[in-house]
C-alpha cells in the first residue's frame, strides 16, 4: 500500500541517512493512519477498511458505536462514531475509523498503536485510557467499540 504522507517520507529519509552514514536501519512500513478535518468534522482511519480487509482475504467482523466526545452532561459534548474491524476468531484489530467533532479523531492514534502491536479487541478492553468529564465519558468510545467488537467475535465463535 502506498500512503504518501510527510511523516512516512521523513521516517524513510532518516533510514536512508542512517544507511548512507554506515549504519543499518530499515523502514518497518505503514498501516495507513490518517486524519483530516472538513470544517468542524474530524475524520480518521488506521489499518484496513472493511473493503480493504475483504480484498486482502481476511474473514472479519465489524462493530460501530455512537458515543460522545466528553461526558454527556459536560458542556460542549459532541457526537462521535467509532468503527472497528476485527479478524474473525482471533479478534485481532485490523482497522478502525473515527468520525466526530472537537477532539474526536485523535483517538485514532491509540487504535493505530493497537494495530501496530497486533492487539486483540479483548486486550483493548483493558486499556487504561484517561478519563475526566471534559475529555471523555466514563467509558471512552474506543473502549465501547472494543466491547462491541469483542461481542461480535464471541458471537461468531459460538456459531461455529
CNS distance restraints for C-alpha pairs under 8 A (distance, minus, plus):
assign (resid   3 and name CA) (resid   8 and name CA) 7.88 0.50 0.50
assign (resid   3 and name CA) (resid  30 and name CA) 7.56 0.50 0.50
assign (resid   3 and name CA) (resid  32 and name CA) 6.29 0.50 0.50
assign (resid   4 and name CA) (resid   8 and name CA) 7.22 0.50 0.50
assign (resid   4 and name CA) (resid   9 and name CA) 7.57 0.50 0.50
assign (resid   5 and name CA) (resid   9 and name CA) 6.57 0.50 0.50
assign (resid   6 and name CA) (resid  10 and name CA) 6.13 0.50 0.50
assign (resid   7 and name CA) (resid  11 and name CA) 6.32 0.50 0.50
assign (resid   8 and name CA) (resid  12 and name CA) 6.11 0.50 0.50
assign (resid   8 and name CA) (resid  30 and name CA) 7.70 0.50 0.50
assign (resid   9 and name CA) (resid  13 and name CA) 6.05 0.50 0.50
assign (resid  10 and name CA) (resid  14 and name CA) 6.24 0.50 0.50
assign (resid  11 and name CA) (resid  15 and name CA) 6.40 0.50 0.50
assign (resid  11 and name CA) (resid  27 and name CA) 7.32 0.50 0.50
assign (resid  12 and name CA) (resid  16 and name CA) 6.17 0.50 0.50
assign (resid  12 and name CA) (resid  27 and name CA) 6.19 0.50 0.50
assign (resid  13 and name CA) (resid  17 and name CA) 6.10 0.50 0.50
assign (resid  14 and name CA) (resid  18 and name CA) 6.19 0.50 0.50
assign (resid  15 and name CA) (resid  19 and name CA) 6.22 0.50 0.50
assign (resid  15 and name CA) (resid  24 and name CA) 7.90 0.50 0.50
assign (resid  15 and name CA) (resid  25 and name CA) 5.32 0.50 0.50
assign (resid  15 and name CA) (resid  26 and name CA) 6.01 0.50 0.50
assign (resid  15 and name CA) (resid  27 and name CA) 6.50 0.50 0.50
assign (resid  16 and name CA) (resid  20 and name CA) 6.00 0.50 0.50
assign (resid  16 and name CA) (resid  25 and name CA) 7.76 0.50 0.50
assign (resid  17 and name CA) (resid  21 and name CA) 6.02 0.50 0.50
assign (resid  18 and name CA) (resid  22 and name CA) 6.54 0.50 0.50
assign (resid  18 and name CA) (resid  23 and name CA) 5.10 0.50 0.50
assign (resid  18 and name CA) (resid  24 and name CA) 6.28 0.50 0.50
assign (resid  18 and name CA) (resid  25 and name CA) 6.35 0.50 0.50
assign (resid  19 and name CA) (resid  23 and name CA) 4.83 0.50 0.50
assign (resid  19 and name CA) (resid  24 and name CA) 5.14 0.50 0.50
assign (resid  19 and name CA) (resid  25 and name CA) 6.19 0.50 0.50
assign (resid  31 and name CA) (resid  46 and name CA) 6.24 0.50 0.50
assign (resid  31 and name CA) (resid  47 and name CA) 4.82 0.50 0.50
assign (resid  31 and name CA) (resid  48 and name CA) 7.66 0.50 0.50
assign (resid  31 and name CA) (resid 112 and name CA) 7.62 0.50 0.50
assign (resid  31 and name CA) (resid 115 and name CA) 7.95 0.50 0.50
assign (resid  31 and name CA) (resid 116 and name CA) 7.47 0.50 0.50
assign (resid  32 and name CA) (resid  45 and name CA) 7.30 0.50 0.50
assign (resid  32 and name CA) (resid  46 and name CA) 5.24 0.50 0.50
assign (resid  32 and name CA) (resid  47 and name CA) 5.48 0.50 0.50
assign (resid  32 and name CA) (resid  48 and name CA) 7.63 0.50 0.50
assign (resid  33 and name CA) (resid  44 and name CA) 7.44 0.50 0.50
assign (resid  33 and name CA) (resid  45 and name CA) 5.50 0.50 0.50
assign (resid  33 and name CA) (resid  46 and name CA) 3.99 0.50 0.50
assign (resid  33 and name CA) (resid  47 and name CA) 6.54 0.50 0.50
assign (resid  33 and name CA) (resid 108 and name CA) 7.70 0.50 0.50
assign (resid  33 and name CA) (resid 109 and name CA) 7.90 0.50 0.50
assign (resid  33 and name CA) (resid 112 and name CA) 6.68 0.50 0.50
assign (resid  34 and name CA) (resid  44 and name CA) 5.59 0.50 0.50
assign (resid  34 and name CA) (resid  45 and name CA) 5.47 0.50 0.50
assign (resid  34 and name CA) (resid  46 and name CA) 6.47 0.50 0.50
assign (resid  35 and name CA) (resid  42 and name CA) 7.42 0.50 0.50
assign (resid  35 and name CA) (resid  43 and name CA) 5.79 0.50 0.50
assign (resid  35 and name CA) (resid  44 and name CA) 4.18 0.50 0.50
assign (resid  35 and name CA) (resid  45 and name CA) 6.56 0.50 0.50
assign (resid  35 and name CA) (resid 105 and name CA) 6.86 0.50 0.50
assign (resid  35 and name CA) (resid 106 and name CA) 7.77 0.50 0.50
assign (resid  36 and name CA) (resid  42 and name CA) 5.96 0.50 0.50
assign (resid  36 and name CA) (resid  43 and name CA) 5.48 0.50 0.50
assign (resid  36 and name CA) (resid  44 and name CA) 6.38 0.50 0.50
assign (resid  37 and name CA) (resid  41 and name CA) 5.56 0.50 0.50
assign (resid  37 and name CA) (resid  42 and name CA) 4.46 0.50 0.50
assign (resid  37 and name CA) (resid  43 and name CA) 6.17 0.50 0.50
assign (resid  38 and name CA) (resid  42 and name CA) 6.52 0.50 0.50
assign (resid  40 and name CA) (resid 101 and name CA) 5.98 0.50 0.50
assign (resid  40 and name CA) (resid 102 and name CA) 7.21 0.50 0.50
assign (resid  41 and name CA) (resid  99 and name CA) 7.25 0.50 0.50
assign (resid  41 and name CA) (resid 100 and name CA) 5.83 0.50 0.50
assign (resid  41 and name CA) (resid 101 and name CA) 5.07 0.50 0.50
assign (resid  41 and name CA) (resid 102 and name CA) 7.78 0.50 0.50
assign (resid  42 and name CA) (resid  98 and name CA) 7.90 0.50 0.50
assign (resid  42 and name CA) (resid  99 and name CA) 5.67 0.50 0.50
assign (resid  42 and name CA) (resid 100 and name CA) 5.32 0.50 0.50
assign (resid  42 and name CA) (resid 101 and name CA) 5.48 0.50 0.50
assign (resid  42 and name CA) (resid 102 and name CA) 7.30 0.50 0.50
assign (resid  42 and name CA) (resid 104 and name CA) 6.68 0.50 0.50
assign (resid  42 and name CA) (resid 105 and name CA) 5.56 0.50 0.50
assign (resid  43 and name CA) (resid  97 and name CA) 7.52 0.50 0.50
assign (resid  43 and name CA) (resid  98 and name CA) 5.80 0.50 0.50
assign (resid  43 and name CA) (resid  99 and name CA) 4.61 0.50 0.50
assign (resid  43 and name CA) (resid 100 and name CA) 6.75 0.50 0.50
assign (resid  43 and name CA) (resid 105 and name CA) 5.78 0.50 0.50
assign (resid  44 and name CA) (resid  97 and name CA) 5.61 0.50 0.50
assign (resid  44 and name CA) (resid  98 and name CA) 5.18 0.50 0.50
assign (resid  44 and name CA) (resid  99 and name CA) 6.55 0.50 0.50
assign (resid  44 and name CA) (resid 105 and name CA) 5.42 0.50 0.50
assign (resid  44 and name CA) (resid 106 and name CA) 7.63 0.50 0.50
assign (resid  44 and name CA) (resid 108 and name CA) 6.30 0.50 0.50
assign (resid  45 and name CA) (resid  95 and name CA) 7.54 0.50 0.50
assign (resid  45 and name CA) (resid  96 and name CA) 5.73 0.50 0.50
assign (resid  45 and name CA) (resid  97 and name CA) 4.32 0.50 0.50
assign (resid  45 and name CA) (resid  98 and name CA) 6.41 0.50 0.50
assign (resid  45 and name CA) (resid 108 and name CA) 6.51 0.50 0.50
assign (resid  46 and name CA) (resid  95 and name CA) 5.55 0.50 0.50
assign (resid  46 and name CA) (resid  96 and name CA) 5.48 0.50 0.50
assign (resid  46 and name CA) (resid  97 and name CA) 6.56 0.50 0.50
assign (resid  46 and name CA) (resid 108 and name CA) 6.77 0.50 0.50
assign (resid  46 and name CA) (resid 111 and name CA) 7.28 0.50 0.50
assign (resid  46 and name CA) (resid 112 and name CA) 5.76 0.50 0.50
assign (resid  47 and name CA) (resid  94 and name CA) 5.75 0.50 0.50
assign (resid  47 and name CA) (resid  95 and name CA) 4.06 0.50 0.50
assign (resid  47 and name CA) (resid  96 and name CA) 6.48 0.50 0.50
assign (resid  47 and name CA) (resid 112 and name CA) 7.15 0.50 0.50
assign (resid  47 and name CA) (resid 115 and name CA) 6.89 0.50 0.50
assign (resid  48 and name CA) (resid  52 and name CA) 5.48 0.50 0.50
assign (resid  48 and name CA) (resid  53 and name CA) 5.64 0.50 0.50
assign (resid  48 and name CA) (resid  85 and name CA) 7.60 0.50 0.50
assign (resid  48 and name CA) (resid  94 and name CA) 5.74 0.50 0.50
assign (resid  48 and name CA) (resid  95 and name CA) 4.43 0.50 0.50
assign (resid  48 and name CA) (resid  96 and name CA) 7.21 0.50 0.50
assign (resid  49 and name CA) (resid  53 and name CA) 6.08 0.50 0.50
assign (resid  49 and name CA) (resid  85 and name CA) 7.22 0.50 0.50
assign (resid  49 and name CA) (resid  95 and name CA) 5.90 0.50 0.50
assign (resid  49 and name CA) (resid  96 and name CA) 7.05 0.50 0.50
assign (resid  49 and name CA) (resid  97 and name CA) 7.87 0.50 0.50
assign (resid  50 and name CA) (resid  54 and name CA) 6.17 0.50 0.50
assign (resid  50 and name CA) (resid  62 and name CA) 7.81 0.50 0.50
assign (resid  50 and name CA) (resid  85 and name CA) 6.60 0.50 0.50
assign (resid  50 and name CA) (resid  95 and name CA) 7.88 0.50 0.50
assign (resid  51 and name CA) (resid  55 and name CA) 6.23 0.50 0.50
assign (resid  52 and name CA) (resid  56 and name CA) 6.05 0.50 0.50
assign (resid  53 and name CA) (resid  57 and name CA) 6.33 0.50 0.50
assign (resid  53 and name CA) (resid  58 and name CA) 5.34 0.50 0.50
assign (resid  53 and name CA) (resid  59 and name CA) 7.74 0.50 0.50
assign (resid  53 and name CA) (resid  60 and name CA) 7.63 0.50 0.50
assign (resid  53 and name CA) (resid  94 and name CA) 7.66 0.50 0.50
assign (resid  54 and name CA) (resid  58 and name CA) 5.65 0.50 0.50
assign (resid  54 and name CA) (resid  59 and name CA) 7.20 0.50 0.50
assign (resid  58 and name CA) (resid  87 and name CA) 6.87 0.50 0.50
assign (resid  59 and name CA) (resid  87 and name CA) 6.03 0.50 0.50
assign (resid  59 and name CA) (resid  88 and name CA) 5.46 0.50 0.50
assign (resid  60 and name CA) (resid  85 and name CA) 6.59 0.50 0.50
assign (resid  60 and name CA) (resid  86 and name CA) 5.44 0.50 0.50
assign (resid  60 and name CA) (resid  87 and name CA) 4.30 0.50 0.50
assign (resid  60 and name CA) (resid  88 and name CA) 4.37 0.50 0.50
assign (resid  61 and name CA) (resid  85 and name CA) 5.91 0.50 0.50
assign (resid  61 and name CA) (resid  86 and name CA) 5.45 0.50 0.50
assign (resid  61 and name CA) (resid  87 and name CA) 6.43 0.50 0.50
assign (resid  61 and name CA) (resid  88 and name CA) 5.88 0.50 0.50
assign (resid  61 and name CA) (resid 149 and name CA) 7.22 0.50 0.50
assign (resid  61 and name CA) (resid 152 and name CA) 6.39 0.50 0.50
assign (resid  61 and name CA) (resid 153 and name CA) 6.56 0.50 0.50
assign (resid  62 and name CA) (resid  83 and name CA) 7.04 0.50 0.50
assign (resid  62 and name CA) (resid  84 and name CA) 5.59 0.50 0.50
assign (resid  62 and name CA) (resid  85 and name CA) 4.57 0.50 0.50
assign (resid  62 and name CA) (resid  86 and name CA) 6.24 0.50 0.50
assign (resid  62 and name CA) (resid 149 and name CA) 6.24 0.50 0.50
assign (resid  62 and name CA) (resid 152 and name CA) 7.25 0.50 0.50
assign (resid  63 and name CA) (resid  83 and name CA) 5.60 0.50 0.50
assign (resid  63 and name CA) (resid  84 and name CA) 5.38 0.50 0.50
assign (resid  63 and name CA) (resid  85 and name CA) 6.78 0.50 0.50
assign (resid  63 and name CA) (resid 145 and name CA) 6.43 0.50 0.50
assign (resid  63 and name CA) (resid 148 and name CA) 5.69 0.50 0.50
assign (resid  63 and name CA) (resid 149 and name CA) 4.93 0.50 0.50
assign (resid  63 and name CA) (resid 152 and name CA) 7.11 0.50 0.50
assign (resid  64 and name CA) (resid  81 and name CA) 6.88 0.50 0.50
assign (resid  64 and name CA) (resid  82 and name CA) 5.57 0.50 0.50
assign (resid  64 and name CA) (resid  83 and name CA) 4.17 0.50 0.50
assign (resid  64 and name CA) (resid  84 and name CA) 6.44 0.50 0.50
assign (resid  64 and name CA) (resid 145 and name CA) 6.26 0.50 0.50
assign (resid  64 and name CA) (resid 148 and name CA) 7.48 0.50 0.50
assign (resid  65 and name CA) (resid  81 and name CA) 5.58 0.50 0.50
assign (resid  65 and name CA) (resid  82 and name CA) 5.48 0.50 0.50
assign (resid  65 and name CA) (resid  83 and name CA) 6.55 0.50 0.50
assign (resid  65 and name CA) (resid 141 and name CA) 7.39 0.50 0.50
assign (resid  65 and name CA) (resid 144 and name CA) 7.04 0.50 0.50
assign (resid  65 and name CA) (resid 145 and name CA) 5.66 0.50 0.50
assign (resid  65 and name CA) (resid 148 and name CA) 7.67 0.50 0.50
assign (resid  66 and name CA) (resid  79 and name CA) 6.95 0.50 0.50
assign (resid  66 and name CA) (resid  80 and name CA) 5.74 0.50 0.50
assign (resid  66 and name CA) (resid  81 and name CA) 4.52 0.50 0.50
assign (resid  66 and name CA) (resid  82 and name CA) 6.71 0.50 0.50
assign (resid  66 and name CA) (resid 141 and name CA) 7.60 0.50 0.50
assign (resid  67 and name CA) (resid  79 and name CA) 5.80 0.50 0.50
assign (resid  67 and name CA) (resid  80 and name CA) 5.29 0.50 0.50
assign (resid  67 and name CA) (resid  81 and name CA) 6.34 0.50 0.50
assign (resid  67 and name CA) (resid 141 and name CA) 5.88 0.50 0.50
assign (resid  68 and name CA) (resid  72 and name CA) 6.44 0.50 0.50
assign (resid  68 and name CA) (resid  77 and name CA) 6.06 0.50 0.50
assign (resid  68 and name CA) (resid  78 and name CA) 5.30 0.50 0.50
assign (resid  68 and name CA) (resid  79 and name CA) 4.46 0.50 0.50
assign (resid  68 and name CA) (resid  80 and name CA) 5.23 0.50 0.50
assign (resid  68 and name CA) (resid 136 and name CA) 7.40 0.50 0.50
assign (resid  68 and name CA) (resid 137 and name CA) 6.88 0.50 0.50
assign (resid  68 and name CA) (resid 141 and name CA) 7.21 0.50 0.50
assign (resid  69 and name CA) (resid  77 and name CA) 5.65 0.50 0.50
assign (resid  69 and name CA) (resid  78 and name CA) 5.42 0.50 0.50
assign (resid  69 and name CA) (resid  79 and name CA) 6.23 0.50 0.50
assign (resid  69 and name CA) (resid  80 and name CA) 6.05 0.50 0.50
assign (resid  69 and name CA) (resid 100 and name CA) 7.91 0.50 0.50
assign (resid  69 and name CA) (resid 101 and name CA) 7.78 0.50 0.50
assign (resid  69 and name CA) (resid 102 and name CA) 7.52 0.50 0.50
assign (resid  69 and name CA) (resid 103 and name CA) 6.88 0.50 0.50
assign (resid  69 and name CA) (resid 104 and name CA) 5.96 0.50 0.50
assign (resid  69 and name CA) (resid 135 and name CA) 6.68 0.50 0.50
assign (resid  69 and name CA) (resid 136 and name CA) 5.39 0.50 0.50
assign (resid  69 and name CA) (resid 137 and name CA) 6.91 0.50 0.50
assign (resid  69 and name CA) (resid 141 and name CA) 7.68 0.50 0.50
assign (resid  70 and name CA) (resid  74 and name CA) 6.50 0.50 0.50
assign (resid  70 and name CA) (resid  76 and name CA) 7.60 0.50 0.50
assign (resid  70 and name CA) (resid  77 and name CA) 4.91 0.50 0.50
assign (resid  70 and name CA) (resid  78 and name CA) 7.07 0.50 0.50
assign (resid  70 and name CA) (resid 133 and name CA) 5.66 0.50 0.50
assign (resid  70 and name CA) (resid 134 and name CA) 5.47 0.50 0.50
assign (resid  70 and name CA) (resid 135 and name CA) 4.96 0.50 0.50
assign (resid  70 and name CA) (resid 136 and name CA) 3.86 0.50 0.50
assign (resid  70 and name CA) (resid 137 and name CA) 4.95 0.50 0.50
assign (resid  71 and name CA) (resid  77 and name CA) 6.53 0.50 0.50
assign (resid  71 and name CA) (resid 132 and name CA) 7.95 0.50 0.50
assign (resid  71 and name CA) (resid 133 and name CA) 4.75 0.50 0.50
assign (resid  71 and name CA) (resid 134 and name CA) 6.71 0.50 0.50
assign (resid  71 and name CA) (resid 135 and name CA) 7.43 0.50 0.50
assign (resid  71 and name CA) (resid 136 and name CA) 5.56 0.50 0.50
assign (resid  71 and name CA) (resid 137 and name CA) 3.95 0.50 0.50
assign (resid  71 and name CA) (resid 138 and name CA) 6.91 0.50 0.50
assign (resid  72 and name CA) (resid  77 and name CA) 5.80 0.50 0.50
assign (resid  72 and name CA) (resid 137 and name CA) 6.81 0.50 0.50
assign (resid  73 and name CA) (resid  77 and name CA) 7.38 0.50 0.50
assign (resid  74 and name CA) (resid 133 and name CA) 6.38 0.50 0.50
assign (resid  74 and name CA) (resid 134 and name CA) 6.47 0.50 0.50
assign (resid  78 and name CA) (resid 100 and name CA) 7.32 0.50 0.50
assign (resid  78 and name CA) (resid 101 and name CA) 6.23 0.50 0.50
assign (resid  78 and name CA) (resid 102 and name CA) 7.33 0.50 0.50
assign (resid  79 and name CA) (resid 100 and name CA) 5.91 0.50 0.50
assign (resid  79 and name CA) (resid 101 and name CA) 6.93 0.50 0.50
assign (resid  80 and name CA) (resid  98 and name CA) 7.20 0.50 0.50
assign (resid  80 and name CA) (resid  99 and name CA) 5.78 0.50 0.50
assign (resid  80 and name CA) (resid 100 and name CA) 4.29 0.50 0.50
assign (resid  80 and name CA) (resid 101 and name CA) 6.92 0.50 0.50
assign (resid  80 and name CA) (resid 104 and name CA) 6.27 0.50 0.50
assign (resid  80 and name CA) (resid 141 and name CA) 7.60 0.50 0.50
assign (resid  81 and name CA) (resid  98 and name CA) 5.72 0.50 0.50
assign (resid  81 and name CA) (resid  99 and name CA) 5.28 0.50 0.50
assign (resid  81 and name CA) (resid 100 and name CA) 6.31 0.50 0.50
assign (resid  81 and name CA) (resid 141 and name CA) 7.74 0.50 0.50
assign (resid  82 and name CA) (resid  96 and name CA) 7.18 0.50 0.50
assign (resid  82 and name CA) (resid  97 and name CA) 5.81 0.50 0.50
assign (resid  82 and name CA) (resid  98 and name CA) 4.61 0.50 0.50
assign (resid  82 and name CA) (resid  99 and name CA) 6.69 0.50 0.50
assign (resid  82 and name CA) (resid 141 and name CA) 6.73 0.50 0.50
assign (resid  82 and name CA) (resid 142 and name CA) 6.86 0.50 0.50
assign (resid  82 and name CA) (resid 145 and name CA) 6.29 0.50 0.50
assign (resid  83 and name CA) (resid  96 and name CA) 5.39 0.50 0.50
assign (resid  83 and name CA) (resid  97 and name CA) 5.18 0.50 0.50
assign (resid  83 and name CA) (resid  98 and name CA) 6.50 0.50 0.50
assign (resid  83 and name CA) (resid 145 and name CA) 6.71 0.50 0.50
assign (resid  84 and name CA) (resid  93 and name CA) 7.17 0.50 0.50
assign (resid  84 and name CA) (resid  94 and name CA) 7.72 0.50 0.50
assign (resid  84 and name CA) (resid  95 and name CA) 5.88 0.50 0.50
assign (resid  84 and name CA) (resid  96 and name CA) 4.40 0.50 0.50
assign (resid  84 and name CA) (resid  97 and name CA) 6.72 0.50 0.50
assign (resid  84 and name CA) (resid 145 and name CA) 6.64 0.50 0.50
assign (resid  84 and name CA) (resid 146 and name CA) 7.29 0.50 0.50
assign (resid  84 and name CA) (resid 149 and name CA) 6.61 0.50 0.50
assign (resid  85 and name CA) (resid  93 and name CA) 6.10 0.50 0.50
assign (resid  85 and name CA) (resid  94 and name CA) 5.44 0.50 0.50
assign (resid  85 and name CA) (resid  95 and name CA) 4.99 0.50 0.50
assign (resid  85 and name CA) (resid  96 and name CA) 6.02 0.50 0.50
assign (resid  85 and name CA) (resid 149 and name CA) 7.53 0.50 0.50
assign (resid  86 and name CA) (resid  91 and name CA) 5.24 0.50 0.50
assign (resid  86 and name CA) (resid  92 and name CA) 5.39 0.50 0.50
assign (resid  86 and name CA) (resid  93 and name CA) 4.42 0.50 0.50
assign (resid  86 and name CA) (resid  94 and name CA) 5.26 0.50 0.50
assign (resid  86 and name CA) (resid  95 and name CA) 7.05 0.50 0.50
assign (resid  86 and name CA) (resid 120 and name CA) 7.72 0.50 0.50
assign (resid  86 and name CA) (resid 121 and name CA) 7.15 0.50 0.50
assign (resid  86 and name CA) (resid 149 and name CA) 6.77 0.50 0.50
assign (resid  86 and name CA) (resid 153 and name CA) 7.58 0.50 0.50
assign (resid  87 and name CA) (resid  91 and name CA) 4.96 0.50 0.50
assign (resid  87 and name CA) (resid  92 and name CA) 5.17 0.50 0.50
assign (resid  87 and name CA) (resid  93 and name CA) 6.37 0.50 0.50
assign (resid  87 and name CA) (resid  94 and name CA) 6.37 0.50 0.50
assign (resid  87 and name CA) (resid 153 and name CA) 7.94 0.50 0.50
assign (resid  88 and name CA) (resid  92 and name CA) 7.92 0.50 0.50
assign (resid  88 and name CA) (resid 153 and name CA) 5.97 0.50 0.50
assign (resid  88 and name CA) (resid 156 and name CA) 7.30 0.50 0.50
assign (resid  88 and name CA) (resid 157 and name CA) 7.92 0.50 0.50
assign (resid  89 and name CA) (resid 153 and name CA) 6.15 0.50 0.50
assign (resid  89 and name CA) (resid 154 and name CA) 7.74 0.50 0.50
assign (resid  89 and name CA) (resid 156 and name CA) 7.33 0.50 0.50
assign (resid  89 and name CA) (resid 157 and name CA) 6.00 0.50 0.50
assign (resid  90 and name CA) (resid 120 and name CA) 7.12 0.50 0.50
assign (resid  90 and name CA) (resid 153 and name CA) 7.84 0.50 0.50
assign (resid  91 and name CA) (resid 120 and name CA) 4.94 0.50 0.50
assign (resid  91 and name CA) (resid 121 and name CA) 5.65 0.50 0.50
assign (resid  91 and name CA) (resid 122 and name CA) 7.12 0.50 0.50
assign (resid  91 and name CA) (resid 149 and name CA) 7.94 0.50 0.50
assign (resid  91 and name CA) (resid 150 and name CA) 6.84 0.50 0.50
assign (resid  91 and name CA) (resid 153 and name CA) 6.00 0.50 0.50
assign (resid  92 and name CA) (resid 115 and name CA) 7.86 0.50 0.50
assign (resid  92 and name CA) (resid 118 and name CA) 6.26 0.50 0.50
assign (resid  92 and name CA) (resid 119 and name CA) 5.65 0.50 0.50
assign (resid  92 and name CA) (resid 120 and name CA) 3.88 0.50 0.50
assign (resid  92 and name CA) (resid 121 and name CA) 6.17 0.50 0.50
assign (resid  93 and name CA) (resid 114 and name CA) 7.20 0.50 0.50
assign (resid  93 and name CA) (resid 115 and name CA) 5.76 0.50 0.50
assign (resid  93 and name CA) (resid 118 and name CA) 6.86 0.50 0.50
assign (resid  93 and name CA) (resid 119 and name CA) 6.20 0.50 0.50
assign (resid  93 and name CA) (resid 120 and name CA) 5.42 0.50 0.50
assign (resid  93 and name CA) (resid 121 and name CA) 5.99 0.50 0.50
assign (resid  94 and name CA) (resid 115 and name CA) 6.32 0.50 0.50
assign (resid  95 and name CA) (resid 115 and name CA) 7.15 0.50 0.50
assign (resid  96 and name CA) (resid 108 and name CA) 7.45 0.50 0.50
assign (resid  96 and name CA) (resid 111 and name CA) 6.96 0.50 0.50
assign (resid  97 and name CA) (resid 108 and name CA) 7.19 0.50 0.50
assign (resid  98 and name CA) (resid 104 and name CA) 7.06 0.50 0.50
assign (resid  98 and name CA) (resid 105 and name CA) 5.64 0.50 0.50
assign (resid  98 and name CA) (resid 107 and name CA) 7.52 0.50 0.50
assign (resid  98 and name CA) (resid 108 and name CA) 6.66 0.50 0.50
assign (resid  99 and name CA) (resid 104 and name CA) 6.74 0.50 0.50
assign (resid  99 and name CA) (resid 105 and name CA) 6.30 0.50 0.50
assign (resid 100 and name CA) (resid 104 and name CA) 5.15 0.50 0.50
assign (resid 100 and name CA) (resid 105 and name CA) 6.63 0.50 0.50
assign (resid 101 and name CA) (resid 105 and name CA) 7.65 0.50 0.50
assign (resid 103 and name CA) (resid 107 and name CA) 7.84 0.50 0.50
assign (resid 107 and name CA) (resid 111 and name CA) 6.92 0.50 0.50
assign (resid 107 and name CA) (resid 142 and name CA) 7.34 0.50 0.50
assign (resid 108 and name CA) (resid 112 and name CA) 6.07 0.50 0.50
assign (resid 109 and name CA) (resid 113 and name CA) 6.37 0.50 0.50
assign (resid 110 and name CA) (resid 114 and name CA) 6.43 0.50 0.50
assign (resid 111 and name CA) (resid 115 and name CA) 6.30 0.50 0.50
assign (resid 111 and name CA) (resid 142 and name CA) 7.85 0.50 0.50
assign (resid 112 and name CA) (resid 116 and name CA) 6.06 0.50 0.50
assign (resid 113 and name CA) (resid 117 and name CA) 6.14 0.50 0.50
assign (resid 114 and name CA) (resid 118 and name CA) 6.12 0.50 0.50
assign (resid 114 and name CA) (resid 119 and name CA) 5.16 0.50 0.50
assign (resid 114 and name CA) (resid 120 and name CA) 7.89 0.50 0.50
assign (resid 114 and name CA) (resid 124 and name CA) 7.28 0.50 0.50
assign (resid 115 and name CA) (resid 119 and name CA) 6.03 0.50 0.50
assign (resid 119 and name CA) (resid 123 and name CA) 6.11 0.50 0.50
assign (resid 119 and name CA) (resid 124 and name CA) 6.80 0.50 0.50
assign (resid 120 and name CA) (resid 124 and name CA) 6.36 0.50 0.50
assign (resid 121 and name CA) (resid 125 and name CA) 6.38 0.50 0.50
assign (resid 121 and name CA) (resid 146 and name CA) 5.20 0.50 0.50
assign (resid 121 and name CA) (resid 147 and name CA) 7.29 0.50 0.50
assign (resid 121 and name CA) (resid 149 and name CA) 6.45 0.50 0.50
assign (resid 121 and name CA) (resid 150 and name CA) 5.54 0.50 0.50
assign (resid 122 and name CA) (resid 126 and name CA) 7.42 0.50 0.50
assign (resid 122 and name CA) (resid 146 and name CA) 7.12 0.50 0.50
assign (resid 122 and name CA) (resid 147 and name CA) 7.51 0.50 0.50
assign (resid 122 and name CA) (resid 150 and name CA) 5.85 0.50 0.50
assign (resid 123 and name CA) (resid 127 and name CA) 7.19 0.50 0.50
assign (resid 124 and name CA) (resid 143 and name CA) 6.98 0.50 0.50
assign (resid 124 and name CA) (resid 146 and name CA) 6.26 0.50 0.50
assign (resid 125 and name CA) (resid 143 and name CA) 5.58 0.50 0.50
assign (resid 125 and name CA) (resid 146 and name CA) 5.83 0.50 0.50
assign (resid 125 and name CA) (resid 147 and name CA) 6.31 0.50 0.50
assign (resid 127 and name CA) (resid 143 and name CA) 7.81 0.50 0.50
assign (resid 129 and name CA) (resid 140 and name CA) 7.47 0.50 0.50
assign (resid 130 and name CA) (resid 136 and name CA) 7.91 0.50 0.50
assign (resid 131 and name CA) (resid 135 and name CA) 6.69 0.50 0.50
assign (resid 131 and name CA) (resid 136 and name CA) 5.78 0.50 0.50
assign (resid 131 and name CA) (resid 137 and name CA) 7.02 0.50 0.50
assign (resid 131 and name CA) (resid 138 and name CA) 6.25 0.50 0.50
assign (resid 131 and name CA) (resid 140 and name CA) 7.67 0.50 0.50
assign (resid 132 and name CA) (resid 136 and name CA) 6.04 0.50 0.50
assign (resid 132 and name CA) (resid 137 and name CA) 7.32 0.50 0.50
assign (resid 132 and name CA) (resid 138 and name CA) 7.52 0.50 0.50
assign (resid 133 and name CA) (resid 137 and name CA) 5.97 0.50 0.50
assign (resid 133 and name CA) (resid 138 and name CA) 7.50 0.50 0.50
assign (resid 136 and name CA) (resid 140 and name CA) 5.75 0.50 0.50
assign (resid 136 and name CA) (resid 141 and name CA) 8.00 0.50 0.50
assign (resid 137 and name CA) (resid 141 and name CA) 7.76 0.50 0.50
assign (resid 139 and name CA) (resid 143 and name CA) 6.28 0.50 0.50
assign (resid 139 and name CA) (resid 144 and name CA) 6.41 0.50 0.50
assign (resid 140 and name CA) (resid 144 and name CA) 6.39 0.50 0.50
assign (resid 141 and name CA) (resid 145 and name CA) 6.06 0.50 0.50
assign (resid 142 and name CA) (resid 146 and name CA) 6.17 0.50 0.50
assign (resid 143 and name CA) (resid 147 and name CA) 6.18 0.50 0.50
assign (resid 144 and name CA) (resid 148 and name CA) 6.39 0.50 0.50
assign (resid 145 and name CA) (resid 149 and name CA) 6.07 0.50 0.50
assign (resid 146 and name CA) (resid 150 and name CA) 5.96 0.50 0.50
assign (resid 147 and name CA) (resid 151 and name CA) 6.15 0.50 0.50
assign (resid 148 and name CA) (resid 152 and name CA) 6.21 0.50 0.50
assign (resid 149 and name CA) (resid 153 and name CA) 6.23 0.50 0.50
assign (resid 150 and name CA) (resid 154 and name CA) 6.11 0.50 0.50
assign (resid 151 and name CA) (resid 155 and name CA) 5.99 0.50 0.50
assign (resid 152 and name CA) (resid 156 and name CA) 6.10 0.50 0.50
assign (resid 153 and name CA) (resid 157 and name CA) 6.22 0.50 0.50
assign (resid 154 and name CA) (resid 158 and name CA) 6.22 0.50 0.50
assign (resid 155 and name CA) (resid 159 and name CA) 6.44 0.50 0.50
assign (resid 156 and name CA) (resid 160 and name CA) 6.88 0.50 0.50
